[in-house]
Amino acid sequence: MKKSAIIILLVSSALVLAAAVLVAARGRRAAASRSAAKSAQPAPREAQLAAGDAGNGLDIIRFASNAMPAPPFLVNDLAGGIVSTAQFRGKVVILNFWATWCPPCREEIPEMIQLAKEFKDKLQIIGVSMDDAPPVEVKQFAQNVGINYPVVMGSRWIAGEYGGVPALPTSYLVDPSGRVVQKHVGLYPIQVYEEEIRALLNLPVSARIETFQDTGQIFLKNAALATELPAVNFNGLTSAQKSAALKRMNSEYCTCGCQLTIAQCRINDESCTTSQGLAAAIIREIRLGGKAHAASSSAK
């Protein structure tokens, strides 16, 4: 064999060997990459909790200690089925007030769909549409976005039973015994609902569970239990004067058009300058009345 042919043969063999080594190395890197990707996937929820991994940054879950029964209703959903609050005892219920024209509501719908899939027969979501549009249009919208839970048309009566629902979306969380334990106004991360639902189902949660007294945060009718009101300064009043002021604020109505008492309006809408001014006027009157009584007593 000629020297040139031998050289060509040696070079070809070296190239084949190098290619084989390169393919093997790539195969090992790909396998390692797949293994790393698999180990990086989230562990099951129970495994995360056993390892002390909160996973979502939610530190505290809060439920009402004086939770009231959910106001009952019996209505037809958009598919013609009967929806009754009584039939969902034993499940966690999310009563979600929304509307097709509400951008935050549209953003929240995929979360509700996911929750319905995740908890299946342990959770019942009921969408209460506050639309003025005909039911057929709401039904078409619900089908288009894939809503997988019953939707009913809201009414003034249902909204009134749940405090008027001044903002959308608003969701009421009902425990398996039928009591409303929390209320969320606006958009909340899906993890908040997941942790709350798990807690109410006695499943492991990463957050600490605390209770609070509902003084209007859930049902405005409980505003009479409040000892403080947003942006209302009771400083300088005696205990008796403060009680008198709160009594008036829970019996006199705000003139902003909300049809709520002054106390309810302060809790429901902290930005209302009307109820804030009325509350301040009541405090001034009571404070001046106390000073006049003190002056009269000292003159005797």
C-alpha positions as a printed Julia matrix, in Angstrom:
300×3 Matrix{Float64}:
   0.0    0.0    0.0
   1.24   3.41  -0.88
   2.3    5.77   1.86
  -0.35   8.37   0.83
  -3.14   5.78   1.04
  -2.0    4.75   4.54
  -2.04   8.37   5.68
  -5.56   8.89   4.29
  -6.75   5.73   6.03
  -5.3    6.83   9.37
  -6.84  10.29   9.09
 -10.27   8.82   8.24
 -10.12   6.46  11.22
  -9.22   9.35  13.53
 -12.14  11.41  12.25
 -14.58   8.52  12.77
 -13.28   7.99  16.31
 -13.58  11.7   17.1
 -17.14  11.79  15.81
 -18.06   8.8   17.96
 -16.6   10.44  21.05
 -18.48  13.67  20.29
 -21.82  11.86  19.83
 -21.32   9.98  23.09
 -20.48  13.2   24.94
 -23.58  14.91  23.56
 -25.67  11.93  24.62
 -24.32  12.13  28.16
 -24.99  15.89  28.32
 -28.55  15.41  27.03
 -29.22  12.7   29.6
 -27.81  14.89  32.35
 -29.93  17.79  31.15
 -33.1   15.66  31.17
 -32.26  14.43  34.67
 -31.7   17.97  35.93
 -34.94  19.16  34.37
 -36.84  16.3   35.98
 -35.38  17.06  39.42
 -36.21  20.77  38.99
 -39.94  20.07  38.53
 -42.11  21.07  41.51
 -42.53  18.28  44.02
 -46.06  17.17  44.96
 -47.78  19.55  47.39
 -47.52  17.15  50.34
 -43.81  16.64  49.65
 -43.23  20.4   49.58
 -44.99  20.84  52.89
 -43.13  17.92  54.49
 -39.89  19.59  53.47
 -41.06  22.9   54.91
 -41.26  24.53  51.48
 -44.02  27.16  51.49
 -43.82  27.33  47.72
 -45.95  30.46  47.34
 -44.87  32.94  49.99
 -48.28  32.92  51.73
 -47.58  33.27  55.45
 -51.0   33.69  57.06
 -54.52  32.46  56.35
 -57.26  34.38  58.12
 -60.82  33.19  58.75
 -63.66  34.93  60.58
 -64.17  33.69  64.12
 -67.8   34.88  64.11
 -68.56  33.57  60.61
 -72.2   33.88  59.61
 -74.22  31.37  57.56
 -74.17  32.06  53.83
 -77.41  33.79  52.82
 -79.37  31.03  51.05
 -80.72  31.24  47.52
 -82.34  28.9   45.01
 -81.99  29.91  41.35
 -81.49  28.45  37.89
 -78.09  28.53  36.27
 -77.52  29.46  32.61
 -77.83  25.8   31.59
 -81.25  25.5   33.23
 -80.08  23.53  36.26
 -81.07  24.36  39.81
 -78.43  25.93  42.01
 -79.07  25.98  45.75
 -76.62  26.92  48.46
 -78.07  24.11  50.59
 -76.95  21.39  48.16
 -73.27  22.21  48.61
 -72.95  21.41  52.33
 -69.81  19.41  52.93
 -67.91  21.26  50.21
 -65.93  24.46  50.19
 -67.83  27.04  48.13
 -66.53  30.11  46.33
 -69.32  32.51  45.45
 -67.76  34.67  42.77
 -69.51  37.91  41.75
 -68.27  39.0   38.32
 -69.28  40.5   34.96
 -68.28  39.94  31.34
 -67.36  43.63  30.93
 -65.0   43.61  33.96
 -61.3   43.25  32.93
 -60.13  41.95  36.36
 -62.97  39.41  36.27
 -61.81  38.18  32.87
 -58.3   37.86  34.23
 -59.53  35.9   37.24
 -61.65  33.37  35.34
 -58.74  31.06  34.37
 -57.82  30.84  38.07
 -61.36  29.78  38.95
 -61.36  27.23  36.14
 -58.07  25.81  37.44
 -59.34  25.65  41.02
 -62.47  23.78  39.89
 -60.26  21.22  38.13
 -57.78  20.94  40.99
 -60.24  20.31  43.8
 -63.01  18.65  41.73
 -65.81  17.33  43.95
 -64.42  18.97  47.11
 -64.99  22.52  45.85
 -67.99  24.22  44.3
 -67.56  27.51  42.52
 -70.68  29.49  41.66
 -70.31  32.41  39.3
 -72.84  35.19  39.91
 -72.99  37.38  36.81
 -73.8   41.01  37.54
 -74.25  41.76  33.82
 -77.08  43.81  32.42
 -76.68  41.8   29.2
 -79.21  39.03  28.44
 -78.46  35.59  29.92
 -77.9   34.18  26.43
 -74.95  36.53  25.91
 -73.46  35.67  29.3
 -73.92  31.97  28.53
 -72.11  32.37  25.19
 -69.25  34.2   26.9
 -68.98  31.48  29.55
 -68.81  28.8   26.86
 -66.21  30.72  24.86
 -63.82  31.07  27.81
 -64.4   27.52  29.06
 -66.06  28.18  32.42
 -66.5   24.77  34.05
 -68.72  25.72  36.97
 -72.34  26.89  37.19
 -73.1   30.53  36.43
 -76.26  32.25  37.61
 -77.56  35.68  36.83
 -77.22  38.04  39.75
 -80.11  40.07  41.11
 -80.53  43.06  43.37
 -81.81  40.69  46.06
 -78.79  38.33  45.94
 -76.35  41.24  45.85
 -78.17  42.87  48.75
 -77.98  39.7   50.84
 -74.22  39.7   50.37
 -73.75  43.35  51.26
 -74.4   45.08  47.95
 -71.18  43.87  46.25
 -69.93  47.35  45.26
 -66.8   46.1   43.48
 -66.07  43.33  40.98
 -64.78  40.74  41.23
 -65.79  39.89  44.79
 -65.58  36.34  46.12
 -67.06  34.91  49.29
 -65.41  31.8   50.74
 -67.83  29.4   52.42
 -66.65  26.54  54.64
 -68.11  23.0   54.43
 -70.59  23.81  57.21
 -72.04  26.68  55.17
 -70.47  29.66  56.99
 -68.86  32.59  55.17
 -65.34  32.74  56.57
 -63.6   35.16  54.18
 -64.25  37.73  51.47
 -61.86  38.82  48.73
 -62.45  42.02  46.76
 -60.44  42.31  43.55
 -57.8   39.99  42.1
 -55.93  37.6   44.36
 -53.21  35.08  43.42
 -54.55  31.57  42.92
 -52.23  30.4   45.72
 -54.3   32.35  48.25
 -57.42  30.41  47.31
 -55.52  27.12  47.17
 -54.2   27.51  50.71
 -57.58  28.62  52.07
 -59.4   25.74  50.4
 -56.85  23.23  51.67
 -57.14  24.62  55.19
 -60.92  24.33  55.15
 -60.62  20.74  53.89
 -58.18  19.92  56.72
 -55.35  19.3   54.24
 -51.73  20.29  54.98
 -50.95  23.97  54.42
 -47.76  25.98  54.67
 -49.37  29.12  56.1
 -50.3   29.88  59.7
 -54.06  30.0   60.32
 -55.41  32.95  62.31
 -58.91  34.19  63.09
 -60.42  37.66  63.18
 -63.74  39.13  64.21
 -65.87  40.19  61.28
 -66.74  43.8   62.02
 -67.9   44.56  58.5
 -65.0   43.17  56.48
 -67.24  40.35  55.2
 -70.8   41.39  55.98
 -71.5   45.09  56.4
 -74.31  44.28  58.82
 -71.53  43.44  61.31
 -70.27  47.02  61.22
 -72.1   47.54  64.52
 -69.44  45.32  66.13
 -66.6   47.59  65.02
 -64.76  49.6   67.65
 -62.67  51.45  65.06
 -63.54  52.78  61.59
 -61.23  53.67  58.69
 -59.95  57.26  58.87
 -62.16  58.12  61.85
 -60.3   59.66  64.78
 -61.88  58.9   68.14
 -58.98  60.37  70.13
 -60.05  62.54  73.04
 -63.41  60.84  73.56
 -64.24  58.99  76.73
 -65.34  55.38  76.46
 -68.96  56.44  76.83
 -68.6   59.19  74.21
 -66.97  56.78  71.76
 -69.82  54.29  72.24
 -72.31  57.1   71.62
 -70.47  58.17  68.47
 -70.36  54.63  67.09
 -74.04  54.16  67.87
 -74.9   57.27  65.84
 -72.63  56.21  62.97
 -74.43  52.87  62.85
 -77.9   54.43  62.91
 -77.47  57.53  60.72
 -77.1   57.13  56.95
 -74.45  58.48  54.65
 -75.7   61.06  52.15
 -73.37  60.03  49.31
 -76.09  57.89  47.76
 -74.71  54.52  48.88
 -77.78  53.79  51.06
 -75.47  52.58  53.83
 -75.01  53.79  57.36
 -72.06  56.09  58.0
 -70.15  53.23  59.65
 -70.92  50.85  56.8
 -69.86  53.39  54.22
 -66.55  54.0   56.0
 -65.84  50.26  55.95
 -67.15  49.75  52.43
 -65.47  52.76  50.81
 -62.58  54.38  52.66
 -62.27  57.0   49.91
 -65.77  58.4   50.54
 -65.24  61.95  51.82
 -68.95  62.29  52.6
 -69.06  59.58  55.27
 -65.68  60.74  56.58
 -67.0   64.27  57.01
 -70.24  63.08  58.65
 -68.29  60.91  61.09
 -66.0   63.82  61.97
 -69.04  66.07  62.53
 -70.58  63.54  64.93
 -67.34  63.37  66.92
 -67.14  67.18  67.1
 -70.7   67.42  68.35
 -70.15  64.79  71.02
 -66.84  66.34  72.06
 -68.38  69.84  72.29
 -71.37  68.43  74.11
 -69.05  66.87  76.66
 -67.2   70.16  77.13
 -70.46  72.06  77.57
 -71.62  69.51  80.15
 -68.31  69.83  82.01
 -68.52  73.65  81.99
 -72.1   73.51  83.27
 -71.12  71.15  86.07
 -68.19  73.34  87.18
 -70.38  76.45  87.28
 -72.74  74.92  89.8
